[in-house]
Amino acid sequence: MKIESQTQMYEGSPWCLGRYESFEINKPKLITLLNHDYVIWKDKQGNLNALDNICPHAGANLAKGGHIVEFEHKSCLACPYHGNKVQFLGDGKVIVDGNISTKEIQPVLPLQVVNGLVWTYGLNWEEQNGKSISQPIEPRLPIPDYKNINFLPEYNPQLNLSELNHIYSFSESFNGNIDQLMWNAHDGEHFAGTHYDSMLTKDIKIENLTQDENKISWQIFLHKRDDKQVNKNKMNPLVNDVVIQCINSFLPSLLILTNEIAKGKLFVGIAYSYPESPTKTKFCVDGYLNFKYAWWHKLLKFPQKGNNFRDTLLFEDLTILNNLYPTFNKKIALKNDTPAELAMNYLKNQNY
């Protein structure tokens, strides 16, 4: 089996750009999606606005140095180059010398907020008569129904992110494509390799594996090593003898991990990614708990230890991903490759 470097970016898939709360009021943010840059900002009314990041006047980078001002009681983005002359409204209209354009000048990136997460299908760009023209990308997959997933406990039968306590955020780009990330996310065997000294895994077992189109669900049982070096390892107190991770993935970009860390105490990890370019991918993780840390948790520095633990795991994953060869001939298989194989086969057979 030959694995070739993918150049297409699954256009028509929904892409999560982050938590709604992660976008700060009046602070423009740069997002690169499907090989194009956008500027996103939240106004005082809580509306998210997203526009083409290139100023059509002189090519300024709107996200870098652009600032939010008000014009006739409306929030708008002032160009960092000619801010008192060129300003942008969230609907794509432009204010030039105090006059609002009668139609959209700046392309708008359509956004949807669903269950606390911000989604988009992106824009398709092409050259026409020397001009860059954009059109909304036709959806091919729905935004995932991630409220209703498998393996949730009875006391938390539906996933409502607004009812959980957000405790952790991570965001980083790596030099690779979505396929490589999806393989890693569905690969159980790497816990005993990549995470040998963090998860301390000896044996891996996968159960309850199911697939429904682009949704794959399974449970992975990670059995802790029992060698002499484990007791000396600083990660040892953070790892149970058996770690049960419940995973629901929505290809090609969203993965939800749930783990009952103690009776009645649920950890939820939301991992999402989107292609910045054919060879660069943004990878993000947000962590939630269904409870708040008690005073003695904070006294013993449980929050810091837990977040440092997650940082370690993600650093290990990204180190591997940044050093993978995108083209290779697969000649061997491991017993727990099945979720990854299902994911790759689904993506391979889609007519993107």
C-alpha positions in Angstrom: 0.0 0.0 0.0 1.5 3.3 -1.0 0.6 6.4 1.0 1.0 9.6 -1.0 1.2 13.1 0.1 -2.3 14.7 0.0 -2.6 18.0 -1.7 -6.4 18.4 -1.5 -7.9 19.8 1.7 -11.4 18.3 1.9 -13.3 21.3 0.7 -16.9 21.1 1.7 -16.1 19.9 5.2 -17.0 22.0 8.2 -14.0 23.4 10.1 -13.9 24.4 13.7 -12.0 27.6 14.3 -12.2 27.6 18.1 -14.3 28.3 21.1 -16.6 31.3 20.8 -15.1 32.6 24.1 -11.6 32.4 22.7 -12.3 35.3 20.4 -11.8 38.4 22.5 -13.9 41.6 22.1 -12.3 44.2 19.8 -9.1 42.1 19.3 -8.6 41.1 15.6 -7.2 37.7 15.1 -5.5 36.1 12.0 -6.9 32.8 10.7 -5.4 30.9 7.8 -7.8 28.5 6.2 -7.6 26.6 2.9 -4.6 28.6 1.8 -6.1 32.0 2.5 -5.8 34.5 5.4 -8.8 36.0 7.2 -9.2 38.5 10.0 -11.8 37.7 12.7 -13.0 39.9 15.6 -15.8 40.0 18.1 -17.6 43.3 18.6 -19.1 44.6 21.8 -22.5 43.1 21.0 -20.9 39.7 20.8 -21.1 39.3 17.0 -18.2 37.5 15.3 -17.0 39.1 12.1 -14.7 37.5 9.6 -13.3 39.2 6.4 -10.6 38.7 3.8 -7.4 39.8 5.6 -6.0 41.7 2.6 -6.9 45.4 2.4 -8.1 46.2 -1.1 -6.6 49.6 -1.1 -2.9 49.0 -0.6 -2.6 45.3 0.5 -2.2 45.9 4.3 -2.5 43.0 6.7 -5.7 43.8 8.5 -5.1 41.4 11.4 -1.7 42.9 12.2 -2.2 46.3 13.6 -5.8 46.7 12.6 -7.9 48.1 15.4 -11.6 48.4 16.2 -13.4 51.7 16.0 -17.0 52.9 15.9 -18.7 54.6 12.9 -22.3 55.7 13.3 -22.6 53.4 16.4 -21.4 50.4 14.4 -18.3 48.4 15.1 -15.7 48.4 12.3 -12.1 47.4 11.6 -9.7 50.2 10.8 -6.9 49.4 8.4 -3.5 49.7 10.1 -2.1 51.5 7.1 -4.8 54.2 6.5 -7.0 53.7 9.5 -8.6 57.1 9.5 -9.5 56.8 5.8 -10.3 53.0 5.3 -12.5 51.0 7.6 -14.4 47.8 7.3 -17.8 46.7 8.6 -18.6 43.0 9.4 -20.9 42.7 6.4 -18.1 43.5 4.0 -19.0 47.1 3.2 -16.1 49.6 3.4 -16.0 53.1 4.8 -13.8 55.4 2.7 -13.3 59.0 3.8 -16.5 58.7 5.9 -18.7 57.2 3.2 -20.1 53.7 3.4 -20.0 51.6 0.2 -23.4 50.6 -1.2 -22.4 47.0 -1.6 -19.9 44.4 -0.2 -16.4 45.2 -1.1 -14.5 43.0 1.3 -15.3 39.2 1.0 -17.0 37.8 4.1 -16.1 34.4 5.6 -19.4 32.9 6.8 -19.4 31.7 10.4 -21.7 29.6 12.5 -21.6 29.2 16.3 -22.9 25.8 17.4 -22.8 24.5 21.0 -20.0 27.0 21.9 -17.8 26.3 18.9 -17.2 28.5 15.8 -17.5 26.7 12.4 -17.1 27.7 8.8 -16.9 25.9 5.4 -14.6 28.5 4.0 -14.4 30.3 0.7 -13.3 29.1 -2.7 -10.9 31.6 -4.4 -10.1 31.8 -8.1 -8.7 34.4 -10.5 -11.1 36.0 -13.0 -9.8 38.7 -15.3 -6.9 39.4 -13.0 -9.0 39.7 -9.9 -9.4 37.3 -6.9 -13.0 36.2 -6.7 -14.5 34.3 -3.8 -17.6 32.1 -3.4 -18.9 30.3 -0.3 -17.9 26.6 -0.4 -20.9 24.2 -0.8 -21.2 22.0 2.3 -20.6 18.3 1.7 -20.8 17.3 5.4 -23.0 18.7 8.1 -21.6 20.3 11.2 -21.2 17.4 13.7 -23.9 16.6 16.2 -21.4 16.4 19.0 -24.0 16.9 21.8 -25.1 13.3 21.3 -22.1 11.0 21.3 -21.4 7.5 22.5 -20.0 6.5 25.9 -21.2 9.5 27.9 -22.1 8.5 31.5 -25.7 8.5 32.8 -25.1 11.6 34.9 -23.9 13.5 31.8 -26.1 12.1 29.0 -25.6 15.0 26.6 -22.5 17.1 25.9 -23.3 20.8 26.5 -20.0 22.7 26.5 -21.6 25.7 28.1 -22.4 23.6 31.2 -18.8 22.5 31.6 -15.9 24.3 33.1 -13.2 25.2 30.5 -9.7 24.4 32.0 -7.3 24.1 29.1 -6.4 25.5 25.7 -3.7 24.5 23.2 -3.2 25.7 19.6 -0.2 25.0 17.3 0.5 24.5 13.6 2.5 21.6 12.3 4.1 20.8 8.9 1.8 18.1 7.7 -1.7 17.4 6.3 -5.0 16.4 7.8 -4.5 12.8 6.9 -1.4 12.5 9.0 -3.1 14.1 12.0 -6.2 11.9 11.6 -4.0 8.8 11.5 -2.3 9.8 14.7 -5.6 10.6 16.4 -7.0 7.2 15.6 -3.7 5.3 16.3 -3.9 3.4 19.6 -0.5 1.8 19.3 1.4 5.1 19.6 0.5 5.3 23.3 3.2 2.7 24.0 5.7 4.4 21.7 5.3 8.2 21.4 4.0 8.4 25.0 6.1 5.7 26.5 7.4 7.9 29.3 4.2 10.0 29.8 1.2 7.6 29.6 3.5 4.8 30.8 1.5 2.3 28.6 2.3 -1.3 28.4 -0.7 -3.0 26.8 -3.5 -1.5 24.6 -6.9 -2.9 24.0 -9.6 -1.4 21.8 -13.3 -2.2 22.3 -16.7 -1.2 21.1 -15.4 0.1 17.7 -18.2 1.3 15.4 -18.4 3.4 12.3 -21.3 5.4 10.8 -20.1 7.2 7.7 -17.6 9.8 8.8 -18.2 9.1 12.5 -16.0 6.6 14.2 -16.3 5.7 17.9 -14.3 3.4 20.2 -12.9 2.9 23.7 -9.2 2.3 24.3 -7.9 0.7 27.5 -4.4 1.6 28.3 -2.7 -0.7 30.8 0.1 0.8 32.9 3.6 -0.5 32.8 4.8 -2.3 35.9 8.6 -2.1 35.4 10.9 -0.6 38.0 11.4 2.6 36.2 7.7 3.5 36.5 7.9 4.4 40.2 10.7 6.8 39.5 8.8 8.5 36.6 7.4 12.0 37.5 4.3 11.1 35.4 3.5 8.1 37.6 1.1 9.8 40.0 -1.0 11.2 37.1 -1.6 7.8 35.4 -4.1 5.2 36.7 -3.3 1.5 36.4 -5.9 1.3 33.6 -6.9 4.5 31.7 -10.1 4.2 29.7 -10.4 6.8 27.0 -13.7 7.0 25.1 -13.3 8.6 21.6 -15.8 9.9 19.1 -14.3 11.3 15.9 -16.0 13.2 13.1 -13.8 13.1 10.0 -12.0 14.9 8.8 -11.4 17.3 11.6 -13.1 16.8 15.0 -12.3 14.4 17.8 -14.0 14.2 21.3 -12.3 12.4 24.1 -14.1 11.6 27.4 -12.5 10.1 30.4 -14.1 9.6 33.8 -11.1 10.5 36.0 -13.0 9.7 39.2 -16.5 8.6 40.2 -18.8 11.3 38.9 -15.9 13.5 37.6 -15.7 13.7 33.8 -12.9 15.2 31.6 -13.8 16.2 28.1 -11.2 16.9 25.5 -12.3 18.6 22.2 -9.5 18.3 19.5 -10.1 20.0 16.2 -8.0 20.9 13.2 -8.2 22.7 9.9 -5.9 22.9 6.9 -4.0 26.2 6.7 -2.5 25.0 3.4 -1.9 21.6 1.7 1.2 21.1 3.8 0.4 22.9 7.0 -2.3 22.1 9.6 -3.6 23.9 12.6 -4.2 21.6 15.6 -6.2 22.8 18.7 -7.3 21.2 21.9 -9.7 22.5 24.6 -10.2 20.7 27.9 -13.4 20.8 30.1 -14.5 19.3 33.4 -18.0 18.7 34.8 -16.9 20.0 38.2 -14.8 22.9 39.6 -11.5 22.4 41.4 -11.8 22.5 45.2 -9.5 24.6 47.3 -7.3 21.6 48.2 -7.0 20.7 44.5 -5.5 24.1 43.9 -3.4 23.8 47.0 -1.8 20.6 45.7 -1.5 22.2 42.3 -3.7 19.7 40.5 -4.8 22.2 37.8 -1.1 23.0 36.9 0.0 19.4 37.0 -2.9 18.3 34.8 -2.3 21.0 32.2 1.5 20.3 32.2 0.6 16.6 31.6 -1.5 17.5 28.6 1.2 19.9 27.3 3.7 17.0 27.4 1.4 14.6 25.5 0.6 17.2 22.8 4.3 18.2 22.4 5.2 14.5 21.9 2.5 14.1 19.2 3.5 17.3 17.4 7.2 16.3 17.5 6.3 13.0 15.7 3.9 14.7 13.2 6.5 17.3 12.3 9.0 14.6 11.4 6.8 12.2 9.5 7.6 11.4 5.8 4.4 12.2 3.9 5.1 9.5 1.2 5.9 5.9 2.1 5.1 2.3 1.3 3.2 0.6 4.1 4.4 -3.0 4.5 3.5 -3.8 8.1 0.4 -3.5 10.3 -0.2 -3.5 14.0 -3.1 -5.1 15.9 -4.6 -1.8 17.0 -4.4 -0.1 13.6 -8.1 -0.7 12.9 -9.5 2.8 13.8 -6.8 4.5 11.8 -7.4 2.2 8.8 -11.1 2.9 9.0 -10.5 6.7 9.0 -8.0 6.5 6.1 -10.3 4.3 4.0 -13.2 6.7 4.5 -11.2 9.7 3.5 -9.6 7.9 0.5 -13.0 6.9 -0.8 -14.6 10.4 -0.6 -15.0 12.3 -3.9 -13.5 15.6 -2.9 
